[in-house]
Amino acid sequence: MEIATSSFFENSARRATSVRRLAAGWLCLLAVAGPAVAADSPPPATSLRWKFKQGEILHYTMNQSTTNSYKPKNGVEATSLMSQIVDLHWTVRSVSADGAADLTQTVDRIRTRIEGAGQPSAFEFDSDSKQPPADGPIAAQLVPLLKTLVGAEFTYKMSAMGELTDVKVPDTLMESVRQANSGGGKTVFSDEGMKNLVTQSGLTLPEKPIDPGGTWNHQNKVPLPLLGTMVMDKTYRLKGTDASPPRRAEIELETRVTIQPAPQAGVALKIKSQDGKGEFAFDLDRGRVVSSRVEDLLVMTLSVQDQEIDQSTKTVTEMRLSPESAGK
């Protein structure tokens, strides 16, 4: 979810939407394992756990669209549209006896398009294209970041329940981020901020086996410069499972967002409305996400000194496992 806090966030951070939104969709993988169902007995509870094998490589494609609208009080509304397609793969470096894994995530290709944001023509970038993107302020800021992202390796540890630790962002990527963040200050594009983006996008699973219709909760806290802390309360529900091959588990997601203001926050924020929902399809036998779709809508008012800004952000993120990875 995009947060604007000052003139820098109204312009620079908005132009970097593709990078910020990119991180958020990279780390959504789930493993599911459960006992067979007898024909004349109720479905048993399902144990949700990651299931990876050392040396395994999974290829995913992420398709994401984001619409941002900004309107100062008594001012003119401005809207920007961003869409991107990201091809990436996961490499399982090792798996311990308790199911915890060392993972590496690598971006293979990025295709990005941004319209609006005060520019006369759309910005387009394809990391596989031989033609350079058109010059402009967005290109000057985003192209170095996008080029550095391709081939960059994020590493982290993941428990069998999906808890992420030891997140490491490549030094080359952080250097590009620092150069793009010419406004300085502690932002989500700092080293700590990038790690938070990786951590918050993980999917944590319930400790105990769960019946169809059962729910579990997980909370993420993300520091926000000048504001305080964004608290994301996520409720997952096991909608149901298929007994016949290919066996699938369907999981629904609902997200609620609150802001814990900093003691001396320079910006006041009021959430006017929100809607966060998602759905995931999992391969029960192979323990991996087959597809997912997550929608987030946040409408709020920002107050900076005597100025008020209405902001609306809607993001739709879809991920799909490649047929080759799904069949392994």
C-alpha positions as CSV (number, residue, x, y, z in Angstrom):
1,M,0.0,0.0,0.0
2,E,1.4,3.4,-1.1
3,I,1.9,6.0,1.7
4,A,2.7,9.7,0.7
5,T,4.1,11.8,3.6
6,S,5.7,14.9,2.1
7,S,6.5,16.5,-1.3
8,F,9.2,13.8,-1.7
9,F,6.7,11.0,-1.2
10,E,4.2,12.8,-3.5
11,N,6.7,12.7,-6.3
12,S,9.8,10.6,-5.8
13,A,8.2,7.7,-4.0
14,R,5.2,7.7,-6.4
15,R,7.6,7.4,-9.3
16,A,9.3,4.4,-7.6
17,T,5.9,2.6,-7.1
18,S,7.0,-0.3,-9.3
19,V,10.0,-1.1,-7.1
20,R,8.0,-0.9,-3.8
21,R,5.1,-2.9,-5.2
22,L,7.5,-5.4,-6.7
23,A,8.9,-6.5,-3.4
24,A,5.6,-6.9,-1.9
25,G,4.6,-9.8,-4.2
26,W,7.8,-12.0,-4.3
27,L,7.6,-14.1,-1.3
28,C,4.2,-15.8,-1.4
29,L,4.8,-19.7,-1.4
30,L,2.9,-22.3,0.8
31,A,3.2,-26.0,1.3
32,V,0.3,-28.2,2.3
33,A,0.4,-31.8,3.6
34,G,-2.5,-33.9,4.9
35,P,-3.7,-37.5,5.4
36,A,-5.9,-39.3,2.9
37,V,-9.7,-39.0,3.4
38,A,-11.8,-42.1,3.9
39,A,-14.9,-42.2,1.7
40,D,-17.3,-42.5,4.6
41,S,-15.7,-40.2,7.1
42,P,-15.5,-36.4,7.5
43,P,-12.5,-34.6,6.0
44,P,-9.6,-34.7,8.5
45,A,-7.8,-31.6,9.6
46,T,-5.1,-30.4,7.2
47,S,-1.5,-29.7,8.4
48,L,-0.2,-26.7,6.5
49,R,3.6,-26.7,6.0
50,W,6.2,-25.7,3.5
51,K,7.6,-28.6,1.5
52,F,10.8,-28.0,-0.4
53,K,13.7,-30.2,-1.7
54,Q,17.3,-29.1,-1.8
55,G,18.3,-28.0,-5.3
56,E,14.6,-27.5,-6.3
57,I,13.9,-24.4,-8.6
58,L,10.4,-22.9,-8.9
59,H,9.5,-20.4,-11.6
60,Y,6.7,-17.9,-11.0
61,T,5.2,-15.0,-13.0
62,M,3.8,-12.0,-11.1
63,N,1.3,-9.7,-12.8
64,Q,0.6,-6.5,-10.8
65,S,-1.4,-3.3,-11.4
66,T,-1.6,-0.2,-9.2
67,T,-3.8,2.9,-9.4
68,N,-2.8,5.9,-7.3
69,S,-5.0,9.0,-6.9
70,Y,-3.9,12.2,-5.1
71,K,-6.1,15.3,-4.5
72,P,-5.0,18.3,-2.4
73,K,-7.8,20.1,-0.6
74,N,-9.3,22.5,-3.1
75,G,-6.8,21.2,-5.7
76,V,-6.9,19.1,-8.8
77,E,-6.8,15.3,-8.6
78,A,-3.9,13.5,-10.2
79,T,-3.9,9.8,-11.1
80,S,-1.1,7.4,-12.0
81,L,-1.4,3.9,-13.4
82,M,1.3,1.3,-13.0
83,S,1.4,-2.2,-14.4
84,Q,4.2,-4.7,-14.4
85,I,5.0,-8.3,-15.2
86,V,7.8,-10.0,-13.3
87,D,9.4,-13.4,-14.0
88,L,11.3,-14.8,-11.1
89,H,12.5,-18.1,-9.6
90,W,13.2,-19.6,-6.2
91,T,16.2,-21.8,-5.5
92,V,16.2,-24.1,-2.5
93,R,19.7,-24.1,-1.2
94,S,19.2,-26.5,1.7
95,V,16.5,-27.9,4.0
96,S,17.0,-28.9,7.6
97,A,15.4,-31.8,9.4
98,D,12.6,-29.7,10.9
99,G,11.6,-28.4,7.4
100,A,13.3,-25.0,7.6
101,A,14.8,-23.9,4.3
102,D,17.5,-21.6,3.0
103,L,16.1,-19.8,-0.1
104,T,17.3,-17.5,-2.8
105,Q,15.0,-15.4,-4.9
106,T,16.1,-14.1,-8.3
107,V,14.3,-11.8,-10.7
108,D,14.7,-12.9,-14.3
109,R,12.7,-10.3,-16.2
110,I,10.8,-7.1,-15.5
111,R,8.2,-5.4,-17.8
112,T,6.9,-2.1,-16.4
113,R,4.5,0.6,-17.7
114,I,3.6,3.8,-15.8
115,E,1.1,6.4,-17.0
116,G,0.2,9.7,-15.5
117,A,2.4,10.9,-12.6
118,G,2.7,14.3,-14.3
119,Q,4.4,12.9,-17.4
120,P,3.4,13.7,-21.0
121,S,3.8,10.1,-22.2
122,A,3.8,6.6,-20.6
123,F,7.1,5.2,-19.2
124,E,7.8,1.7,-20.5
125,F,10.6,-0.6,-19.5
126,D,11.4,-4.2,-20.5
127,S,14.7,-5.7,-19.2
128,D,14.9,-8.0,-22.2
129,S,14.4,-5.2,-24.8
130,K,17.4,-3.9,-26.8
131,Q,15.8,-0.5,-27.1
132,P,16.5,2.0,-24.2
133,P,13.4,3.6,-22.6
134,A,12.6,7.2,-23.4
135,D,14.4,9.9,-21.3
136,G,12.5,11.6,-18.5
137,P,12.5,12.0,-14.7
138,I,10.8,8.6,-14.1
139,A,13.3,6.9,-16.4
140,A,16.2,8.6,-14.7
141,Q,15.1,7.4,-11.3
142,L,13.6,3.9,-12.0
143,V,15.8,2.5,-14.8
144,P,18.9,2.0,-12.7
145,L,16.9,0.4,-10.0
146,L,15.0,-2.0,-12.4
147,K,18.2,-3.0,-14.1
148,T,19.9,-3.8,-10.8
149,L,16.9,-5.8,-9.7
150,V,17.3,-8.2,-12.6
151,G,19.7,-10.9,-11.5
152,A,19.8,-9.7,-7.9
153,E,19.6,-12.5,-5.3
154,F,17.6,-12.0,-2.1
155,T,18.4,-14.7,0.5
156,Y,16.5,-15.6,3.7
157,K,15.6,-18.5,6.0
158,M,12.1,-19.8,6.2
159,S,10.7,-22.1,8.9
160,A,8.2,-24.9,8.1
161,M,5.5,-22.5,9.2
162,G,6.6,-19.7,6.9
163,E,8.4,-17.5,9.4
164,L,11.1,-15.4,7.6
165,T,14.4,-14.6,9.2
166,D,17.9,-13.5,8.2
167,V,16.7,-11.5,5.2
168,K,19.6,-10.2,3.1
169,V,19.3,-7.6,0.4
170,P,22.1,-7.5,-2.3
171,D,24.6,-4.7,-1.7
172,T,24.4,-3.7,-5.4
173,L,20.7,-3.2,-5.2
174,M,20.9,-1.1,-2.0
175,E,23.5,1.1,-3.6
176,S,21.1,1.8,-6.5
177,V,18.3,2.4,-4.0
178,R,20.4,4.9,-2.1
179,Q,21.3,6.7,-5.3
180,A,17.6,6.9,-6.4
181,N,16.6,8.1,-2.9
182,S,18.3,11.5,-3.5
183,G,16.0,13.1,-0.9
184,G,17.8,11.2,1.9
185,G,16.3,10.3,5.2
186,K,15.1,7.0,6.6
187,T,12.5,5.7,4.1
188,V,11.1,2.3,3.0
189,F,14.0,2.3,0.5
190,S,16.6,2.1,3.2
191,D,18.3,-1.3,3.9
192,E,15.9,-1.8,6.9
193,G,12.9,-0.8,4.8
194,M,13.7,-3.3,2.0
195,K,14.0,-6.1,4.5
196,N,10.7,-5.1,6.0
197,L,9.1,-5.3,2.6
198,V,10.4,-8.8,2.1
199,T,9.4,-10.0,5.6
200,Q,5.8,-8.6,5.5
201,S,5.0,-10.4,2.3
202,G,5.7,-13.8,3.7
203,L,2.8,-16.2,4.5
204,T,2.7,-17.6,8.0
205,L,0.8,-20.9,8.6
206,P,-1.1,-22.2,11.6
207,E,0.7,-24.2,14.2
208,K,-1.9,-27.0,14.4
209,P,-3.8,-28.9,11.7
210,I,-7.0,-27.0,10.6
211,D,-10.4,-28.1,9.5
212,P,-12.2,-26.6,6.4
213,G,-13.7,-23.3,7.4
214,G,-11.1,-22.8,10.1
215,T,-9.1,-19.6,10.4
216,W,-5.7,-18.3,11.7
217,N,-4.2,-14.9,12.1
218,H,-0.9,-13.2,11.5
219,Q,0.3,-9.6,12.1
220,N,2.9,-7.6,10.3
221,K,4.3,-4.3,11.5
222,V,6.0,-2.0,9.0
223,P,7.8,1.2,10.1
224,L,6.7,4.3,8.1
225,P,8.9,7.4,7.9
226,L,7.4,10.5,9.6
227,L,4.2,8.6,10.4
228,G,4.8,5.8,12.8
229,T,4.0,2.1,12.2
230,M,1.6,0.4,9.8
231,V,0.0,-2.6,11.4
232,M,-1.4,-5.3,9.0
233,D,-3.7,-7.8,10.6
234,K,-4.3,-10.8,8.3
235,T,-6.9,-13.4,8.7
236,Y,-6.6,-16.6,6.6
237,R,-9.4,-19.2,6.1
238,L,-9.1,-22.7,4.8
239,K,-12.0,-22.7,2.4
240,G,-11.7,-26.3,1.4
241,T,-9.7,-29.1,-0.2
242,D,-10.0,-31.5,-3.2
243,A,-9.7,-35.2,-2.5
244,S,-9.1,-36.3,-6.1
245,P,-5.9,-35.5,-8.1
246,P,-4.7,-32.9,-8.7
247,R,-5.5,-32.2,-5.0
248,R,-5.8,-28.5,-4.2
249,A,-6.3,-26.4,-1.1
250,E,-8.2,-23.1,-1.3
251,I,-7.3,-20.4,1.2
252,E,-8.9,-17.0,1.5
253,L,-7.3,-13.9,3.0
254,E,-8.7,-10.7,4.6
255,T,-6.4,-7.8,5.6
256,R,-7.1,-4.9,8.0
257,V,-4.7,-1.9,8.3
258,T,-4.3,0.5,11.2
259,I,-1.6,3.2,11.8
260,Q,0.2,3.6,15.1
261,P,1.3,7.2,15.0
262,A,4.8,8.2,16.1
263,P,5.0,10.3,19.3
264,Q,6.0,13.4,17.3
265,A,4.8,12.5,13.8
266,G,5.0,15.4,11.4
267,V,2.1,14.0,9.3
268,A,-1.4,13.1,10.5
269,L,-3.1,10.2,8.7
270,K,-6.7,9.2,8.8
271,I,-7.9,6.0,7.1
272,K,-11.3,6.6,5.6
273,S,-12.0,3.2,4.1
274,Q,-10.1,0.0,3.2
275,D,-10.6,-3.4,1.7
276,G,-8.0,-6.2,1.6
277,K,-8.8,-9.7,0.3
278,G,-7.1,-12.5,-1.5
279,E,-7.3,-16.1,-2.6
280,F,-4.7,-18.8,-3.0
281,A,-4.6,-22.3,-4.7
282,F,-2.1,-24.8,-3.4
283,D,-0.9,-28.2,-4.6
284,L,-1.5,-30.5,-1.6
285,D,0.8,-33.2,-2.8
286,R,3.8,-31.1,-3.9
287,G,3.4,-28.4,-1.3
288,R,3.5,-25.3,-3.5
289,V,1.4,-22.3,-4.6
290,V,-0.3,-22.9,-7.9
291,S,-1.8,-19.4,-8.2
292,S,-2.8,-16.4,-6.1
293,R,-4.7,-13.2,-6.4
294,V,-4.6,-10.4,-3.8
295,E,-6.5,-7.1,-3.9
296,D,-5.8,-4.1,-1.6
297,L,-7.7,-0.8,-1.5
298,L,-6.8,2.0,0.9
299,V,-8.4,5.5,1.0
300,M,-7.0,8.0,3.4
301,T,-6.4,11.7,4.2
302,L,-2.9,13.1,5.0
303,S,-2.6,16.3,6.9
304,V,0.8,18.2,6.6
305,Q,0.8,21.5,8.5
306,D,-2.2,23.3,6.9
307,Q,-2.5,21.1,3.9
308,E,-4.7,18.1,3.4
309,I,-4.2,15.5,0.7
310,D,-6.8,12.8,-0.1
311,Q,-5.1,9.6,-1.4
312,S,-6.5,6.4,-2.8
313,T,-4.4,3.3,-3.7
314,K,-5.7,0.1,-5.3
315,T,-3.3,-2.8,-6.1
316,V,-4.1,-6.1,-7.7
317,T,-1.4,-8.8,-7.6
318,E,-1.6,-12.2,-9.3
319,M,1.1,-14.9,-9.2
320,R,1.1,-18.1,-11.2
321,L,3.5,-21.1,-11.0
322,S,5.0,-22.2,-14.4
323,P,3.7,-25.5,-15.7
324,E,7.2,-27.0,-15.5
325,S,7.5,-26.2,-11.8
326,A,4.0,-27.4,-11.1
327,G,4.7,-30.8,-12.5
328,K,8.0,-31.4,-10.7
